Amino acid sequence: MDPKSPAEELPALYRAALDRVAQVAASGRRDLANSVRADAVRIYSRAWDDRARRELEALLRRHAETAAEQPVTGRASRRRTARAA
């Protein structure tokens, strides 16, 4: 059985990268999310080869921990703090 070609894997990796962008943005790090999105688009827009596959996989690994972080709190946490005081 032949391993999947980059052309078969790249769409799923790109979708995973966009999902990671959404997770990073939800954590409140919108500037980082925009940077990750730009990197993913740049990689995906080039040749669909092993290099692109490796770069998208590396992008996902680099930002796995960032996406797992707790969301940056907004007004809701300030209200809780104000009520607690």
OpenMM code with the backbone's topology and positions (N, CA, C; nanometers):
from openmm import Vec3, app, unit

residues = "MET ASP PRO LYS SER PRO ALA GLU GLU LEU PRO ALA LEU TYR ARG ALA ALA LEU ASP ARG VAL ALA GLN VAL ALA ALA SER GLY ARG ARG ASP LEU ALA ASN SER VAL ARG ALA ASP ALA VAL ARG ILE TYR SER ARG ALA TRP ASP ASP ARG ALA ARG ARG GLU LEU GLU ALA LEU LEU ARG ARG HIS ALA GLU THR ALA ALA GLU GLN PRO VAL THR GLY ARG ALA SER ARG ARG ARG THR ALA ARG ALA ALA".split()
positions = [
    Vec3(0.0840, -0.1187, 0.0000),
    Vec3(0.0000, 0.0000, 0.0000),
    Vec3(0.0882, 0.1246, 0.0000),
    Vec3(0.0623, 0.2149, -0.0913),
    Vec3(0.1430, 0.3358, -0.1041),
    Vec3(0.1040, 0.4385, 0.0014),
    Vec3(0.2049, 0.5088, 0.0558),
    Vec3(0.1721, 0.6180, 0.1475),
    Vec3(0.0995, 0.7295, 0.0710),
    Vec3(0.0257, 0.8078, 0.1446),
    Vec3(-0.0480, 0.9173, 0.0805),
    Vec3(0.0483, 1.0210, 0.0243),
    Vec3(0.0108, 1.0764, -0.0875),
    Vec3(0.0905, 1.1821, -0.1483),
    Vec3(0.0608, 1.3143, -0.0781),
    Vec3(0.1509, 1.4114, -0.0903),
    Vec3(0.1240, 1.5427, -0.0312),
    Vec3(-0.0077, 1.6027, -0.0807),
    Vec3(-0.0412, 1.5797, -0.2072),
    Vec3(-0.1652, 1.6347, -0.2623),
    Vec3(-0.2881, 1.5774, -0.1915),
    Vec3(-0.2758, 1.4563, -0.1403),
    Vec3(-0.3864, 1.3960, -0.0672),
    Vec3(-0.3925, 1.4447, 0.0772),
    Vec3(-0.2776, 1.4755, 0.1357),
    Vec3(-0.2716, 1.5126, 0.2771),
    Vec3(-0.2815, 1.6623, 0.3028),
    Vec3(-0.2354, 1.7445, 0.2110),
    Vec3(-0.2308, 1.8877, 0.2362),
    Vec3(-0.3654, 1.9516, 0.2685),
    Vec3(-0.4739, 1.9185, 0.1990),
    Vec3(-0.6012, 1.9821, 0.2360),
    Vec3(-0.6407, 1.9571, 0.3825),
    Vec3(-0.6198, 1.8361, 0.4314),
    Vec3(-0.6533, 1.8059, 0.5708),
    Vec3(-0.5592, 1.8790, 0.6668),
    Vec3(-0.4311, 1.8862, 0.6319),
    Vec3(-0.3368, 1.9592, 0.7168),
    Vec3(-0.3691, 2.1076, 0.7201),
    Vec3(-0.4065, 2.1626, 0.6057),
    Vec3(-0.4428, 2.3043, 0.5987),
    Vec3(-0.5672, 2.3307, 0.6832),
    Vec3(-0.6655, 2.2415, 0.6745),
    Vec3(-0.7882, 2.2556, 0.7552),
    Vec3(-0.7534, 2.2501, 0.9036),
    Vec3(-0.6633, 2.1600, 0.9406),
    Vec3(-0.6193, 2.1510, 1.0798),
    Vec3(-0.5485, 2.2795, 1.1228),
    Vec3(-0.4708, 2.3381, 1.0319),
    Vec3(-0.4030, 2.4647, 1.0633),
    Vec3(-0.5046, 2.5759, 1.0862),
    Vec3(-0.6094, 2.5797, 1.0039),
    Vec3(-0.7129, 2.6820, 1.0226),
    Vec3(-0.7900, 2.6589, 1.1523),
    Vec3(-0.8110, 2.5333, 1.1886),
    Vec3(-0.8742, 2.5041, 1.3172),
    Vec3(-0.7856, 2.5518, 1.4313),
    Vec3(-0.6539, 2.5333, 1.4165),
    Vec3(-0.5599, 2.5794, 1.5178),
    Vec3(-0.5630, 2.7311, 1.5275),
    Vec3(-0.5762, 2.7993, 1.4139),
    Vec3(-0.5877, 2.9459, 1.4125),
    Vec3(-0.7088, 2.9876, 1.4957),
    Vec3(-0.8201, 2.9191, 1.4781),
    Vec3(-0.9409, 2.9517, 1.5543),
    Vec3(-0.9192, 2.9303, 1.7038),
    Vec3(-0.8482, 2.8244, 1.7397),
    Vec3(-0.8199, 2.7986, 1.8811),
    Vec3(-0.7300, 2.9068, 1.9403),
    Vec3(-0.6283, 2.9461, 1.8660),
    Vec3(-0.5366, 3.0501, 1.9142),
    Vec3(-0.6121, 3.1823, 1.9284),
    Vec3(-0.6962, 3.2143, 1.8315),
    Vec3(-0.7748, 3.3380, 1.8389),
    Vec3(-0.8690, 3.3349, 1.9588),
    Vec3(-0.9287, 3.2183, 1.9844),
    Vec3(-1.0200, 3.2058, 2.0989),
    Vec3(-0.9474, 3.2231, 2.2314),
    Vec3(-0.8162, 3.1961, 2.2320),
    Vec3(-0.7392, 3.2159, 2.3549),
    Vec3(-0.7051, 3.3633, 2.3758),
    Vec3(-0.7474, 3.4479, 2.2796),
    Vec3(-0.7252, 3.5911, 2.2938),
    Vec3(-0.5999, 3.6410, 2.2249),
    Vec3(-0.5300, 3.5549, 2.1569),
    Vec3(-0.4039, 3.5928, 2.0934),
    Vec3(-0.4260, 3.6126, 1.9446),
    Vec3(-0.5015, 3.7152, 1.9116),
    Vec3(-0.5403, 3.7396, 1.7726),
    Vec3(-0.4220, 3.7730, 1.6816),
    Vec3(-0.3239, 3.8466, 1.7314),
    Vec3(-0.2062, 3.8775, 1.6496),
    Vec3(-0.1326, 3.7488, 1.6119),
    Vec3(-0.1166, 3.6599, 1.7077),
    Vec3(-0.0522, 3.5321, 1.6801),
    Vec3(-0.1375, 3.4492, 1.5844),
    Vec3(-0.2685, 3.4494, 1.6033),
    Vec3(-0.3584, 3.3758, 1.5140),
    Vec3(-0.3446, 3.4266, 1.3707),
    Vec3(-0.3371, 3.5570, 1.3533),
    Vec3(-0.3198, 3.6140, 1.2192),
    Vec3(-0.1867, 3.5717, 1.1578),
    Vec3(-0.0838, 3.5656, 1.2392),
    Vec3(0.0471, 3.5234, 1.1914),
    Vec3(0.0458, 3.3761, 1.1495),
    Vec3(-0.0165, 3.2924, 1.2304),
    Vec3(-0.0270, 3.1496, 1.1980),
    Vec3(-0.1068, 3.1313, 1.0697),
    Vec3(-0.2167, 3.2065, 1.0556),
    Vec3(-0.2986, 3.1981, 0.9341),
    Vec3(-0.2170, 3.2376, 0.8111),
    Vec3(-0.1421, 3.3460, 0.8214),
    Vec3(-0.0605, 3.3921, 0.7086),
    Vec3(0.0439, 3.2872, 0.6709),
    Vec3(0.1060, 3.2250, 0.7713),
    Vec3(0.2041, 3.1197, 0.7428),
    Vec3(0.1375, 3.0011, 0.6739),
    Vec3(0.0206, 2.9600, 0.7225),
    Vec3(-0.0502, 2.8464, 0.6626),
    Vec3(-0.0882, 2.8749, 0.5181),
    Vec3(-0.1378, 2.9948, 0.4925),
    Vec3(-0.1762, 3.0316, 0.3557),
    Vec3(-0.0542, 3.0331, 0.2652),
    Vec3(0.0564, 3.0881, 0.3141),
    Vec3(0.1798, 3.0947, 0.2354),
    Vec3(0.2264, 2.9535, 0.1990),
    Vec3(0.2258, 2.8638, 0.2959),
    Vec3(0.2701, 2.7265, 0.2713),
    Vec3(0.1755, 2.6560, 0.1746),
    Vec3(0.0467, 2.6682, 0.1967),
    Vec3(-0.0541, 2.5974, 0.1185),
    Vec3(-0.0627, 2.6491, -0.0250),
    Vec3(-0.0237, 2.7734, -0.0444),
    Vec3(-0.0339, 2.8355, -0.1769),
    Vec3(0.0805, 2.7980, -0.2699),
    Vec3(0.1834, 2.7368, -0.2152),
    Vec3(0.2968, 2.6948, -0.2979),
    Vec3(0.2742, 2.5540, -0.3497),
    Vec3(0.3802, 2.4936, -0.4000),
    Vec3(0.3729, 2.3567, -0.4518),
    Vec3(0.3292, 2.2603, -0.3417),
    Vec3(0.2448, 2.1661, -0.3778),
    Vec3(0.1977, 2.0651, -0.2836),
    Vec3(0.2960, 1.9485, -0.2859),
    Vec3(0.4032, 1.9638, -0.2116),
    Vec3(0.5083, 1.8631, -0.2100),
    Vec3(0.5413, 1.8249, -0.0664),
    Vec3(0.6426, 1.7405, -0.0512),
    Vec3(0.6808, 1.6958, 0.0832),
    Vec3(0.7243, 1.8120, 0.1717),
    Vec3(0.7871, 1.9111, 0.1125),
    Vec3(0.8297, 2.0279, 0.1905),
    Vec3(0.7082, 2.0989, 0.2503),
    Vec3(0.6053, 2.1197, 0.1716),
    Vec3(0.4839, 2.1855, 0.2213),
    Vec3(0.4199, 2.1022, 0.3321),
    Vec3(0.4162, 1.9699, 0.3138),
    Vec3(0.3594, 1.8826, 0.4166),
    Vec3(0.4375, 1.8967, 0.5474),
    Vec3(0.5712, 1.8925, 0.5384),
    Vec3(0.6540, 1.9062, 0.6588),
    Vec3(0.6336, 2.0416, 0.7255),
    Vec3(0.6234, 2.1469, 0.6461),
    Vec3(0.6071, 2.2817, 0.7029),
    Vec3(0.4715, 2.2974, 0.7720),
    Vec3(0.3651, 2.2436, 0.7125),
    Vec3(0.2342, 2.2518, 0.7786),
    Vec3(0.2330, 2.1686, 0.9063),
    Vec3(0.2941, 2.0513, 0.9034),
    Vec3(0.3025, 1.9690, 1.0240),
    Vec3(0.3812, 2.0408, 1.1334),
    Vec3(0.4902, 2.1060, 1.0958),
    Vec3(0.5720, 2.1805, 1.1919),
    Vec3(0.4936, 2.2991, 1.2488),
    Vec3(0.4179, 2.3661, 1.1641),
    Vec3(0.3356, 2.4782, 1.2088),
    Vec3(0.2341, 2.4316, 1.3140),
    Vec3(0.1714, 2.3186, 1.2877),
    Vec3(0.0746, 2.2631, 1.3829),
    Vec3(0.1424, 2.2260, 1.5149),
    Vec3(0.2596, 2.1652, 1.5081),
    Vec3(0.3312, 2.1283, 1.6313),
    Vec3(0.3726, 2.2518, 1.7105),
    Vec3(0.4239, 2.3536, 1.6398),
    Vec3(0.4698, 2.4760, 1.7078),
    Vec3(0.3591, 2.5431, 1.7869),
    Vec3(0.2389, 2.5359, 1.7360),
    Vec3(0.1300, 2.6099, 1.7994),
    Vec3(0.0303, 2.5218, 1.8733),
    Vec3(0.0672, 2.3979, 1.8966),
    Vec3(-0.0196, 2.3058, 1.9705),
    Vec3(-0.0370, 2.3527, 2.1142),
    Vec3(0.0716, 2.3915, 2.1792),
    Vec3(0.0638, 2.4367, 2.3178),
    Vec3(-0.0082, 2.5701, 2.3283),
    Vec3(0.0141, 2.6579, 2.2322),
    Vec3(-0.0511, 2.7888, 2.2328),
    Vec3(-0.2023, 2.7721, 2.2293),
    Vec3(-0.2487, 2.6808, 2.1463),
    Vec3(-0.3927, 2.6599, 2.1314),
    Vec3(-0.4530, 2.5977, 2.2564),
    Vec3(-0.3735, 2.5230, 2.3317),
    Vec3(-0.4245, 2.4558, 2.4508),
    Vec3(-0.4318, 2.5483, 2.5725),
    Vec3(-0.3710, 2.6646, 2.5631),
    Vec3(-0.3728, 2.7582, 2.6759),
    Vec3(-0.5141, 2.8064, 2.7031),
    Vec3(-0.5370, 2.8465, 2.8258),
    Vec3(-0.6674, 2.9000, 2.8639),
    Vec3(-0.6944, 3.0302, 2.7906),
    Vec3(-0.8176, 3.0549, 2.7543),
    Vec3(-0.8505, 3.1811, 2.6878),
    Vec3(-0.8170, 3.3006, 2.7762),
    Vec3(-0.7751, 3.4068, 2.7126),
    Vec3(-0.7536, 3.5319, 2.7843),
    Vec3(-0.8906, 3.5833, 2.8232),
    Vec3(-0.9066, 3.6167, 2.9491),
    Vec3(-1.0379, 3.6580, 2.9958),
    Vec3(-1.0652, 3.8028, 2.9616),
    Vec3(-1.1884, 3.8335, 2.9439),
    Vec3(-1.2299, 3.9686, 2.9085),
    Vec3(-1.3113, 4.0317, 3.0182),
    Vec3(-1.4206, 4.0945, 2.9786),
    Vec3(-1.5046, 4.1658, 3.0742),
    Vec3(-1.5608, 4.0769, 3.1835),
    Vec3(-1.5940, 3.9553, 3.1513),
    Vec3(-1.6559, 3.8668, 3.2495),
    Vec3(-1.5673, 3.8504, 3.3721),
    Vec3(-1.4384, 3.8362, 3.3540),
    Vec3(-1.3501, 3.8187, 3.4693),
    Vec3(-1.3394, 3.9473, 3.5490),
    Vec3(-1.3448, 4.0613, 3.4818),
    Vec3(-1.3399, 4.1884, 3.5551),
    Vec3(-1.4655, 4.2048, 3.6403),
    Vec3(-1.5788, 4.1606, 3.5879),
    Vec3(-1.7010, 4.1696, 3.6678),
    Vec3(-1.6941, 4.0799, 3.7888),
    Vec3(-1.6411, 3.9581, 3.7726),
    Vec3(-1.6275, 3.8687, 3.8880),
    Vec3(-1.5356, 3.9302, 3.9915),
    Vec3(-1.4273, 3.9897, 3.9448),
    Vec3(-1.3327, 4.0515, 4.0370),
    Vec3(-1.3998, 4.1673, 4.1094),
    Vec3(-1.4770, 4.2470, 4.0380),
    Vec3(-1.5445, 4.3606, 4.0988),
    Vec3(-1.6468, 4.3135, 4.2023),
    Vec3(-1.7199, 4.2061, 4.1695),
    Vec3(-1.8189, 4.1542, 4.2652),
    Vec3(-1.7515, 4.0956, 4.3869),
    Vec3(-1.6376, 4.0316, 4.3680),
    Vec3(-1.5684, 3.9680, 4.4792),
    Vec3(-1.5125, 4.0725, 4.5745),
    Vec3(-1.4833, 4.1916, 4.5260),
    Vec3(-1.4201, 4.2950, 4.6097),
    Vec3(-1.5173, 4.3617, 4.7002),
] * unit.nanometer
topology = app.Topology()
chain = topology.addChain("A")
for resn in residues:
    res = topology.addResidue(resn, chain)
    for name in ("N", "CA", "C"):
        topology.addAtom(name, app.Element.getBySymbol(name[0]), res)
